[in-house]
Amino acid sequence: MPSLQYVIDTICSSLTEEAIYEIIETRLNRGPFAVENLLPSIRSKDRSLDHGSARMLAEAALQNLAERGELKLEGENIYPVE
């Protein structure tokens, strides 16, 4: 999986890594969720993104956070670390 910054640069998103991580953290504070539930929040911050681009950003960020041990990924579902 490419780095989040690489994906941001490739699709020319106006979002920053920090902004995407903040969106994920805010959603994670409400409990477990599916990747699809994250996409509207990402798209609302950068209206130029289509569904696929928002998903690429979400997947890169989620993978990075999972590798750092900040959340758990199980398929399409995201869980807080207990």
N, C-alpha and C positions, 0 to 999 in steps of 0.2 A: 504494500500500500504506500503510495507516495505521501510525502509530508503534507500537513495541512497548508503550510505556506505555499508550497508548490501548486496545490490545487487552487488556492485563492488566486495566485498569479496566473495560472493557466486559463481560468475561466473569467479573469478580469473582474472579480467581485470587489465591491467597495468595502466588504467586511474585513475586519482584522481577526487574527487568531483569538485575541482576547475577547472580542465580541461574541464569537462563536462559542468559546468555552463558557462565557457568562450565560448565554442562552441555555446551554446544556445544564449548567449548574442550577439555574433557576428551575428548570423543568424537573431535574433530579430531586430537588428539595421537596417536590410534591409526591414523590414515590416512583416506583417502577413505571416504565413506559416503553412503547414500541418506537422504532426509528421513524416510522411514518408520522407519529405524533409530534415530532420535532420539526419537520419540514415547514409547516406553516409559519412557525416562529422565525425560522431562518429567512424564508422568503419575504416576510413582512419587514425585515431589516434591510433587505436589498431586493427591491421589486423587479430588478432586471433578471433575476435568477428564474430559470424554469425548474420544474420538478426534479429532473435528472441532475442538474447542477447543484441544487440544494442538497440532494441526497449524497452526491460525491463529497461535499463539504462535511456533512454530518458524519458520514462513514469514516473519513480521514480523522476528524476530531475525536470521534468515539474510540477508534482504534488506538489513537495516541493516549487518550485518558485511561483506557483499559491496560495498556502496556505500562503506564505509570502507577497502576494499582488504585486509581481514583474512582473506578466504577467497574462493574462486571457486565460483560456481554454474553448473552446466551441466544444465539441466532439473531432474530430481529428485536429481541427484548434487552432493555438496559435496566440494571439494578444498582442501587447504591451499595457501596462496600460496607459490610457490617463489622 
